[in-house]
Amino acid sequence: VQLVESGGGLVQAGGSLRLSCTASGITTGDIYDMGWYRQAIGKQREKVASIENGGSPFYADSVKGRFFASRGNAKTTVYLQMNSLKPEDAAVYYCYCYLWTRGENYWGQGTQVTVSS
């Protein structure tokens, strides 16, 4: 499974960005969750949002009401719409895909989000 991310960049505080992540190598019978983590300099990687198989979306408290995760029609793409961005949202954002059918987790290459104050 390979994950390819796009959409990071530089934005002013209060602005918006949309991240995309597309997975390849997933077969029809696979059951999987997809979502996003982020890691700021000097901090641990933290879970930001996810869309789990058959479940409700998860959002970290720090992004509730501002970030929204969604899946594409093909279900192998996950988006993260980030609104009202704050300087503390600046981080490298990593897409992940956990395959329940294989018990394996995969990561994207990461995309940098920079928020200027």
NORPE-V884258 format. One record per backbone hydrogen bond with DSSP energy under -0.5 kcal/mol. NH is the residue of the N-H (numbers start at 1). CO is the residue of the C=O. E is the energy in kcal/mol with one decimal. If there is no record, write none. Layout:
NH & CO & E
NH & CO & E
This chain:
2 & 24 & -2.1
4 & 22 & -2.1
5 & 3 & -0.5
6 & 20 & -2.1
9 & 112 & -1.1
11 & 114 & -2.4
13 & 116 & -2.7
14 & 85 & -3.1
15 & 12 & -2.3
17 & 82 & -2.1
19 & 80 & -2.6
20 & 6 & -2.8
21 & 78 & -1.6
22 & 4 & -2.2
23 & 76 & -3.0
24 & 2 & -2.4
30 & 27 & -1.6
33 & 98 & -2.2
34 & 51 & -1.9
35 & 96 & -1.9
36 & 49 & -3.5
37 & 94 & -2.9
38 & 46 & -2.5
39 & 92 & -2.1
43 & 40 & -2.2
46 & 38 & -3.0
48 & 36 & -2.9
49 & 36 & -1.6
50 & 58 & -1.8
51 & 34 & -3.2
52 & 50 & -0.5
55 & 52 & -2.0
58 & 50 & -2.4
60 & 48 & -2.6
63 & 60 & -1.9
64 & 60 & -1.0
66 & 63 & -2.3
67 & 63 & -2.3
68 & 81 & -2.4
70 & 79 & -1.6
72 & 77 & -2.7
75 & 72 & -1.8
78 & 21 & -2.6
79 & 70 & -3.2
80 & 19 & -2.3
81 & 68 & -3.1
82 & 17 & -3.3
82 & 80 & -0.6
83 & 66 & -2.2
83 & 81 & -0.6
84 & 14 & -0.6
85 & 15 & -2.4
89 & 86 & -2.3
90 & 87 & -1.6
91 & 113 & -1.6
92 & 39 & -2.2
93 & 91 & -0.6
93 & 111 & -3.0
94 & 37 & -2.7
96 & 35 & -2.2
97 & 106 & -2.1
98 & 33 & -2.1
99 & 97 & -0.6
99 & 104 & -3.2
100 & 31 & -2.2
100 & 98 & -0.8
101 & 31 & -1.1
102 & 99 & -0.8
103 & 99 & -1.7
104 & 99 & -1.4
106 & 97 & -2.1
108 & 95 & -2.6
111 & 93 & -2.0
113 & 91 & -2.7
114 & 9 & -2.9
116 & 11 & -2.4
116 & 114 & -0.5
